[in-house]
Amino acid sequence: MNSDLNQLYDYPFTRLRALLANAQVRDETQAPISLAIGEPQHPPPDFVTAALVSNLQTLRSYPTTQGSSELRGTIADWLAQRYGIARDLIDHETMVLPVQGTREALFAAAQCIVNRTNKHSTTPTNDMSDSALLPPLVMMPAPFYQIYEGAALMAGAQPHYMPCAEAMGFVPQLDTVSDEQWQRCQLFYVCNPSNPTGLALGSEYYRRLIELADQFDFVIASDECYSEIYANEQEPCVGLLQVCSELGRHDFARCLVFNSLSKRSNLAGLRSGFVAGDAALMQAFLLFRTYHGSAMPAHHQAASIAAWSDEQHVRVNRQLYQQKITAVLEILQPVMPIVRPAGGFCLWAGTPCDDEVFVTGLYCEQQVTVLPGSYLAREVKGANPGAGYVRVALVQPLELCVEAAQRIRGFVQSCV
């Protein structure tokens, strides 16, 4: 067996199931409400399911790893329109690759990019013996999407966690990283807007990150799968390729973006997304995926073309989430510290006690399930930046989200 598997942590939902396995529910007649998993419950668009069904005849054919030119062109059209990038700057033949959701692509990218043989000496004498070498670093925010960590470990790298504490505005602080650490960095995961905090990074952060990538020669992997769920219709979330374009960086060097239809279009089960950016990196990634064997089925490609070509259903989706966020915040903000998320559909709520204790008690007393924040981070310098928080995913219909919020409020008030 691959010994790197031994380094992997249990997934947050595995830990949550174990935490609640023996919990005793006080009122069995109360209907359970789960706000733990960020799985959209809004109905998928009818025109997308129609496109899927009308292309079932393609099941007889093997799909190509690169995907159809029509799908890649549609994605490039969307990127250009969404981020104000000149369409001719996005070569959909070399800069865009369909993938089966951002999850598998974010993981696979690290396996392709990280050079595990490029290690650094731990001694001033540059001793290059195995015992004196440090592995490459993959940097990531904490709290995080755990795929970043698993991808780093399986690529032979060391995860470098960048705490996103409330005192820092939940922003991973670039100036806390030493030159020695930057020199070891090969890949930097950034999530915008953030899962789970809802923070939206601005152009200046991306500009500084690009400067550092150029200086220290690492790749930026921007996870933008929540990018289309934002609070202000006049201020959509900034994207990495958008900033590259503003800088005149038209080759998108060292920059990759990841997005999908799961959150944007309520199509989590379609497993459809894309990676776009630096053509040289994309060529290497295509080669890797040719062996990896993750080609998107042709009928899924047809459905994806329909979804990426329409914005009306996305606007409706955004409005539904904002209605739920507003309604739930009115109930919970008086009793819990919560900042309205700039993007995404999760609330990052402070708890009056240990987050595991809070989650267990809430489940037992109110039959509402949320995710402990400490499960989404690791201890850094003696502190877990996710401890004392819970992630509340507002994926259920409005009435259930409101009922869950009322139950949470009642539980919080009973605790103090």
C-alpha positions as CSV (number, residue, x, y, z in Angstrom):
1,M,0.0,0.0,0.0
2,N,1.0,3.6,-0.6
3,S,2.4,4.7,2.8
4,D,1.2,8.3,2.1
5,L,-2.3,7.1,2.8
6,N,-1.4,6.7,6.4
7,Q,-1.0,10.5,6.7
8,L,-4.6,11.3,5.6
9,Y,-7.1,12.5,8.2
10,D,-10.6,11.2,8.4
11,Y,-12.9,13.4,6.4
12,P,-15.0,15.9,8.4
13,F,-18.3,14.1,7.8
14,T,-16.8,10.8,8.8
15,R,-15.8,12.4,12.1
16,L,-19.2,14.0,12.5
17,R,-20.9,10.6,12.1
18,A,-18.6,9.2,14.7
19,L,-19.3,12.1,17.0
20,L,-23.0,11.6,16.9
21,A,-23.1,7.8,16.6
22,N,-24.1,7.3,20.2
23,A,-25.8,10.6,20.8
24,Q,-29.3,10.3,22.5
25,V,-32.0,12.4,20.8
26,R,-34.3,13.9,23.4
27,D,-37.4,14.1,21.2
28,E,-37.7,11.4,18.6
29,T,-40.9,12.9,17.2
30,Q,-39.0,16.1,16.1
31,A,-38.0,16.0,12.4
32,P,-34.3,16.2,11.9
33,I,-32.8,19.0,9.8
34,S,-29.3,18.7,8.4
35,L,-27.3,21.9,7.7
36,A,-23.9,20.1,7.8
37,I,-23.2,19.1,4.2
38,G,-23.0,21.8,1.5
39,E,-25.1,19.9,-0.9
40,P,-27.5,22.2,-2.8
41,Q,-31.2,21.2,-2.4
42,H,-32.6,23.7,-5.0
43,P,-34.1,21.9,-8.0
44,P,-31.8,21.6,-11.0
45,P,-32.8,23.6,-14.1
46,D,-35.3,21.7,-16.3
47,F,-33.5,22.7,-19.5
48,V,-30.3,21.1,-18.2
49,T,-32.0,17.8,-17.4
50,A,-33.7,17.9,-20.8
51,A,-30.3,18.3,-22.5
52,L,-29.0,15.4,-20.5
53,V,-31.9,13.1,-21.5
54,S,-31.8,14.1,-25.1
55,N,-28.2,13.1,-25.4
56,L,-28.3,9.7,-23.9
57,Q,-27.5,8.1,-27.2
58,T,-23.9,9.2,-26.7
59,L,-23.6,6.5,-24.0
60,R,-22.3,4.2,-26.6
61,S,-19.2,6.3,-27.2
62,Y,-16.0,6.8,-25.1
63,P,-15.6,10.5,-24.2
64,T,-12.3,12.2,-24.8
65,T,-10.2,13.5,-21.9
66,Q,-10.1,17.0,-23.4
67,G,-13.8,17.2,-23.8
68,S,-15.7,18.6,-26.8
69,S,-14.5,21.8,-28.4
70,E,-18.1,23.1,-28.0
71,L,-18.0,22.7,-24.2
72,R,-14.5,24.2,-23.9
73,G,-15.6,27.1,-26.1
74,T,-18.7,27.6,-24.0
75,I,-16.7,27.7,-20.8
76,A,-14.2,30.2,-22.4
77,D,-17.2,32.4,-23.4
78,W,-18.5,32.3,-19.8
79,L,-15.1,33.2,-18.4
80,A,-14.8,36.1,-20.8
81,Q,-18.3,37.4,-20.1
82,R,-18.1,36.9,-16.3
83,Y,-14.7,38.5,-15.7
84,G,-14.5,41.0,-18.5
85,I,-11.6,39.3,-20.3
86,A,-11.2,39.7,-24.0
87,R,-12.5,36.4,-25.5
88,D,-9.5,36.1,-27.9
89,L,-7.2,35.9,-24.9
90,I,-8.7,32.6,-23.7
91,D,-7.7,29.9,-26.1
92,H,-10.2,27.2,-25.4
93,E,-8.1,24.6,-27.2
94,T,-5.1,25.0,-24.8
95,M,-6.3,26.9,-21.7
96,V,-9.6,25.2,-20.8
97,L,-10.2,21.6,-19.6
98,P,-13.5,20.1,-18.5
99,V,-13.3,18.0,-15.3
100,Q,-15.7,15.9,-13.2
101,G,-16.2,18.5,-10.5
102,T,-13.6,20.7,-8.8
103,R,-13.0,18.1,-6.0
104,E,-11.2,15.6,-8.2
105,A,-9.5,18.4,-10.2
106,L,-8.1,20.2,-7.1
107,F,-6.7,16.8,-5.9
108,A,-5.3,15.8,-9.3
109,A,-3.7,19.2,-9.9
110,A,-1.4,18.7,-6.9
111,Q,-0.3,15.2,-8.2
112,C,0.6,16.9,-11.5
113,I,2.3,20.0,-10.2
114,V,4.2,19.0,-7.1
115,N,7.8,17.8,-7.7
116,R,8.4,15.7,-4.6
117,T,12.1,15.3,-5.5
118,N,12.7,19.1,-5.2
119,K,13.6,19.2,-1.6
120,H,15.4,21.9,0.5
121,S,18.3,21.6,2.9
122,T,17.6,22.1,6.6
123,T,21.2,23.1,7.3
124,P,23.4,26.1,6.6
125,T,26.0,23.8,4.9
126,N,23.3,22.7,2.3
127,D,23.7,19.1,3.4
128,M,21.6,17.2,0.7
129,S,21.4,13.9,2.5
130,D,17.9,12.5,2.9
131,S,17.8,13.2,6.7
132,A,18.6,16.8,6.1
133,L,16.0,17.6,3.5
134,L,12.6,19.2,3.8
135,P,9.7,18.3,1.5
136,P,8.1,20.9,-0.7
137,L,5.2,23.0,0.7
138,V,1.7,23.3,-0.4
139,M,0.1,26.3,1.2
140,M,-3.6,26.6,2.1
141,P,-6.0,28.5,4.3
142,A,-7.2,27.1,7.6
143,P,-10.0,26.5,7.9
144,F,-10.1,24.8,4.5
145,Y,-11.6,22.4,2.1
146,Q,-9.9,19.2,3.2
147,I,-9.2,18.1,-0.4
148,Y,-6.3,20.6,-0.4
149,E,-4.6,18.9,2.5
150,G,-5.1,15.4,1.1
151,A,-3.8,16.4,-2.3
152,A,-0.7,17.8,-0.7
153,L,0.0,14.7,1.4
154,M,-0.6,12.3,-1.5
155,A,1.7,14.4,-3.7
156,G,4.6,14.0,-1.2
157,A,4.4,17.6,0.0
158,Q,3.9,19.1,3.4
159,P,0.7,21.1,4.0
160,H,1.4,24.7,5.3
161,Y,-1.7,25.9,7.1
162,M,-2.3,29.7,7.1
163,P,-4.7,30.5,9.9
164,C,-7.7,32.6,9.0
165,A,-8.7,34.0,12.3
166,E,-11.4,36.6,13.0
167,A,-8.8,39.0,14.3
168,M,-7.2,38.9,10.8
169,G,-10.6,39.3,9.0
170,F,-10.5,35.6,8.2
171,V,-7.8,36.4,5.5
172,P,-4.8,34.1,5.2
173,Q,-1.9,36.5,5.9
174,L,0.8,36.4,3.2
175,D,3.3,38.4,5.2
176,T,3.5,35.8,7.9
177,V,5.3,33.4,5.5
178,S,9.1,33.5,5.6
179,D,11.3,33.6,2.5
180,E,12.5,30.1,3.3
181,Q,8.9,28.9,3.3
182,W,8.1,30.6,0.1
183,Q,11.2,29.0,-1.5
184,R,9.8,25.6,-0.6
185,C,6.3,26.4,-1.8
186,Q,5.2,24.8,-5.1
187,L,1.5,25.2,-4.9
188,F,-0.8,27.7,-3.2
189,Y,-4.5,26.9,-2.8
190,V,-6.8,29.9,-2.3
191,C,-10.6,29.6,-2.0
192,N,-12.6,32.6,-3.1
193,P,-15.2,33.1,-1.8
194,S,-14.1,31.1,1.2
195,N,-15.6,27.8,2.3
196,P,-16.4,28.0,5.2
197,T,-16.0,31.6,6.3
198,G,-17.7,33.3,3.4
199,L,-14.9,35.8,3.0
200,A,-14.4,37.3,-0.5
201,L,-10.8,38.3,-1.4
202,G,-10.2,41.4,-3.5
203,S,-8.0,42.2,-6.4
204,E,-5.2,43.5,-4.3
205,Y,-4.8,40.2,-2.5
206,Y,-4.5,38.3,-5.8
207,R,-2.1,40.9,-7.2
208,R,0.3,40.4,-4.2
209,L,-0.1,36.6,-4.5
210,I,0.8,36.8,-8.2
211,E,3.9,38.8,-7.3
212,L,5.0,36.2,-4.9
213,A,4.3,33.4,-7.3
214,D,6.6,35.1,-9.8
215,Q,9.3,35.8,-7.2
216,F,9.3,32.3,-5.8
217,D,8.1,30.2,-8.8
218,F,5.0,28.5,-7.4
219,V,1.5,27.8,-8.9
220,I,-1.7,29.5,-7.7
221,A,-4.8,27.2,-7.6
222,S,-7.8,29.4,-7.1
223,D,-10.9,27.4,-6.0
224,E,-13.8,29.5,-7.2
225,C,-16.7,27.0,-7.0
226,Y,-18.8,29.4,-4.8
227,S,-18.0,32.4,-7.0
228,E,-21.6,32.8,-8.3
229,I,-23.3,33.0,-4.9
230,Y,-22.6,36.5,-3.7
231,A,-24.4,39.0,-1.6
232,N,-24.3,42.1,-3.8
233,E,-25.5,41.9,-7.4
234,Q,-23.4,44.9,-8.2
235,E,-20.2,43.4,-6.8
236,P,-19.6,39.9,-8.0
237,C,-16.6,38.1,-6.5
238,V,-13.3,38.8,-8.1
239,G,-11.5,35.9,-10.0
240,L,-7.8,35.1,-10.5
241,L,-7.9,35.2,-14.3
242,Q,-9.8,38.6,-14.1
243,V,-6.9,40.0,-12.1
244,C,-4.4,38.5,-14.5
245,S,-6.2,40.2,-17.4
246,E,-6.2,43.6,-15.5
247,L,-2.4,43.2,-15.0
248,G,-1.9,42.5,-18.7
249,R,-0.8,39.0,-17.8
250,H,-2.5,37.4,-20.8
251,D,-0.7,34.1,-20.6
252,F,-2.1,33.5,-17.1
253,A,1.3,32.3,-16.1
254,R,1.4,30.1,-12.9
255,C,-2.4,30.6,-12.5
256,L,-5.1,28.1,-12.6
257,V,-8.8,28.5,-11.7
258,F,-11.3,25.8,-10.7
259,N,-15.0,26.1,-11.0
260,S,-18.1,23.9,-11.3
261,L,-21.8,23.7,-11.8
262,S,-22.5,22.1,-8.4
263,K,-23.2,25.3,-6.4
264,R,-23.9,27.7,-9.3
265,S,-26.6,25.5,-11.0
266,N,-27.6,23.0,-8.3
267,L,-26.0,20.2,-10.3
268,A,-23.8,18.5,-7.7
269,G,-24.6,15.1,-9.0
270,L,-23.7,16.0,-12.6
271,R,-20.0,16.1,-11.5
272,S,-19.1,18.9,-14.0
273,G,-16.6,21.6,-13.7
274,F,-13.5,23.0,-15.4
275,V,-9.9,24.1,-14.9
276,A,-8.6,27.1,-16.9
277,G,-5.4,29.1,-17.1
278,D,-1.7,28.8,-17.9
279,A,-1.5,26.8,-21.2
280,A,1.8,25.1,-20.3
281,L,0.3,23.9,-17.0
282,M,-2.9,22.8,-18.8
283,Q,-0.9,20.7,-21.3
284,A,0.8,18.9,-18.4
285,F,-2.5,18.5,-16.6
286,L,-4.1,17.1,-19.8
287,L,-1.3,14.5,-20.0
288,F,-1.8,13.5,-16.4
289,R,-5.6,13.2,-16.8
290,T,-5.1,11.1,-19.9
291,Y,-3.7,8.4,-17.6
292,H,-5.9,9.4,-14.7
293,G,-9.0,8.5,-16.7
294,S,-11.5,11.1,-15.7
295,A,-13.1,12.1,-18.9
296,M,-16.6,13.7,-18.7
297,P,-19.4,11.6,-20.3
298,A,-20.7,13.2,-23.5
299,H,-24.3,13.6,-22.2
300,H,-22.9,15.4,-19.2
301,Q,-21.0,17.6,-21.5
302,A,-24.2,18.5,-23.4
303,A,-26.0,19.3,-20.1
304,S,-23.0,21.4,-19.0
305,I,-23.1,23.4,-22.2
306,A,-26.7,24.3,-21.5
307,A,-25.9,25.3,-17.9
308,W,-22.9,27.5,-18.7
309,S,-24.9,29.2,-21.4
310,D,-27.6,30.5,-19.1
311,E,-27.5,33.1,-16.3
312,Q,-31.1,33.6,-15.4
313,H,-31.3,30.4,-13.3
314,V,-28.1,31.5,-11.5
315,R,-29.6,34.8,-10.6
316,V,-32.7,33.1,-9.2
317,N,-30.4,30.7,-7.3
318,R,-28.5,33.6,-5.8
319,Q,-31.7,35.4,-4.7
320,L,-32.9,32.2,-3.0
321,Y,-29.7,31.9,-1.0
322,Q,-29.7,35.6,0.0
323,Q,-33.3,35.3,1.2
324,K,-32.3,32.4,3.4
325,I,-29.2,34.1,4.7
326,T,-31.1,37.2,5.6
327,A,-33.9,35.3,7.4
328,V,-31.5,33.1,9.4
329,L,-29.2,36.0,10.4
330,E,-32.2,37.9,11.8
331,I,-32.8,35.0,14.1
332,L,-29.2,34.1,15.0
333,Q,-27.2,37.3,15.1
334,P,-28.8,38.4,18.3
335,V,-27.5,35.3,20.1
336,M,-24.4,34.2,18.1
337,P,-21.4,36.1,16.6
338,I,-21.9,35.8,12.8
339,V,-20.8,38.0,9.9
340,R,-22.9,38.0,6.8
341,P,-20.9,36.1,4.2
342,A,-19.8,38.0,1.1
343,G,-20.1,34.8,-0.9
344,G,-21.3,31.2,-0.6
345,F,-24.2,29.8,1.3
346,C,-22.5,28.9,4.6
347,L,-22.6,30.8,7.9
348,W,-19.5,30.7,10.1
349,A,-21.0,31.0,13.5
350,G,-19.2,31.4,16.9
351,T,-20.3,29.0,19.6
352,P,-20.8,29.6,23.3
353,C,-18.8,26.5,24.2
354,D,-16.5,23.9,22.6
355,D,-17.7,23.3,19.0
356,E,-17.9,19.5,19.3
357,V,-19.9,19.9,22.6
358,F,-22.2,22.4,20.9
359,V,-22.8,20.2,17.8
360,T,-23.6,17.2,20.0
361,G,-25.9,19.1,22.3
362,L,-27.7,20.8,19.4
363,Y,-28.3,17.4,17.8
364,C,-29.5,15.8,21.0
365,E,-31.8,18.7,22.0
366,Q,-33.0,20.0,18.7
367,Q,-32.3,17.4,16.0
368,V,-30.3,20.0,14.0
369,T,-27.0,18.9,12.5
370,V,-24.2,21.4,11.8
371,L,-20.4,20.8,11.3
372,P,-17.8,21.5,14.0
373,G,-15.4,24.2,12.8
374,S,-12.4,22.5,14.3
375,Y,-12.9,19.6,11.8
376,L,-12.1,22.0,9.0
377,A,-8.7,23.1,10.2
378,R,-5.5,21.9,12.0
379,E,-3.7,23.1,15.0
380,V,-1.2,25.9,14.2
381,K,1.1,27.1,17.0
382,G,-1.1,25.5,19.6
383,A,-4.4,26.8,18.3
384,N,-7.0,25.5,15.9
385,P,-8.5,28.4,13.9
386,G,-11.7,26.6,13.4
387,A,-12.3,25.8,17.1
388,G,-15.2,27.6,18.6
389,Y,-17.1,27.8,15.4
390,V,-19.7,25.8,13.4
391,R,-20.4,25.8,9.7
392,V,-24.1,26.1,9.0
393,A,-24.9,25.3,5.3
394,L,-28.1,26.9,4.3
395,V,-29.0,24.3,1.6
396,Q,-32.5,23.3,2.8
397,P,-35.6,25.2,1.7
398,L,-36.3,28.6,3.3
399,E,-38.9,27.3,5.8
400,L,-36.6,24.5,7.0
401,C,-33.6,26.9,7.4
402,V,-35.8,29.3,9.4
403,E,-37.1,26.4,11.6
404,A,-33.5,25.2,12.1
405,A,-32.4,28.7,13.0
406,Q,-35.1,29.0,15.6
407,R,-34.1,25.7,17.1
408,I,-30.5,26.8,17.2
409,R,-31.4,30.0,18.9
410,G,-33.4,28.2,21.5
411,F,-30.5,25.9,22.2
412,V,-28.0,28.8,22.5
413,Q,-30.3,30.6,24.9
414,S,-30.6,27.4,27.0
415,C,-26.8,27.2,27.2
416,V,-26.2,30.7,28.6
